[in-house]
Amino acid sequence: MSNASPEQQAFVDAVVETRKIWVLSADSEYVVCDSVEFENTDVMPLFSSQDAAQALCVEDWADYKAVSVVLDEFFEQWIPSLDEDNVMVGLDWNDALEGPECDPFTLAKLLADKEA
């Protein structure tokens, strides 16, 4: 049994079903912002759907667009890179930039447990 929050579990369920995670990208840059939960910590918002990601491409992020990352690539390339850069992940944030934040390996474990 997973110890994920309901929000984390909903994200994991949706991502495992589609095999994609959505990020906000402009050219080769990705949105990373200050954490609400953790002091002196950066967070990369991740989304379980294109619509949820695209909804935040306004104001400061108007130049960004929702881009999908295949789940296997997320495991192989993104998780180690995020960990190396000490960047947390934010899951399915709303338009007030609120939502759960967690360590990339926590998310990886939840995804792997769901796939098992």
N, C-alpha and C positions, 0 to 999 in steps of 0.2 A: 504494500500500500504506500502510495506517495504521500509525502508531507508538504505537497504544494498547496499554496493558497488557491481559492476558487478562481481568481484571476489568472494565476500562473497555469492552472490546469486547463482552463478554457483556451489559453494561448497555445499550450502544448498540443491539445487535442486537434485544434484547427491546423496547426503547422504540420503535424504528422500526417494528417489527412491529405493536405495539398502538396507536401514535400517541399514547401517554399517558405522562406522568411522574407519579409519586405523591409527594405531600408530606404532612407531618403538620400538621394545622390544628386550632385550637380557635377558634371564632367567626371573626374575621378575622386572627387571629395564627397565625404559622407557627413551627415549631421552628427555632431557630438556636442553635448552641452553639460552644464554643471548639474550635478546630482542635487535633488531636493532632500534625499534621505541621508547622504553621506558627505561629510565635510571634505573639502579639497579633493573631490573625486569627479571624474568625467563619466558621462553616461551616453551610450549610443541607443537611441530609441529603435526598437524592432517592432514589427507589426505582423499580425497573422493574416492580414488581407490587404490587397492593393487599395481598396476604398478607405480603410482606416489610415493607411500611410499617406495617401494622396490628400486626405482631409487636413493634414497639418502642413501642406505645401502652400502656406499663405504668409503674409507679412514678411518677417525676417527670412523665412524659408521659401519664399515665392519662386526663387530660381531653382529649387530642388524638385525632383520628381520621384515617385515611388518606383523602386527597382527591386526585382526579385533576386534572391540568392537561393540556389538549390540547396536542400538540406545537407547533402553529402559534402558539398563545398563549404558550407557553414561549419560543419564538424572539423573538416580537415584543415581549413585555412583561417577562418574567422575566429574560432574559439581560441586557438593558440595566440593569435595576433592581439586580440582583445585582452587576454590575460597578460601578455608581455607588456602591453601598454597600460596596464592597471585600469582598464576601462570597464565599468559595469554596463549592464544592459537594462533598458527600460522596456517593459512589455505592454504593447497596445495602449499607449498613452492617449488620453483624451485631448480635446482642444485646449484645455488649461494646462497641458503637459503634466498631467497627473496619472500615475499608474504604478504598478509594482516595479521595483528595481532589484536586481540580483547579480551575483557573480556569474560570469559566463560559464564556468564549469558547473554551477548549480543548474543553470538552464540546460546544459548539455546532458547532465545526469537525468533530469526530468524527461528530456526528449528520448534518451536511450532507454529509460525504464518503460516509456510508453510504447516504444517500438518492439520491446522484448516480448 
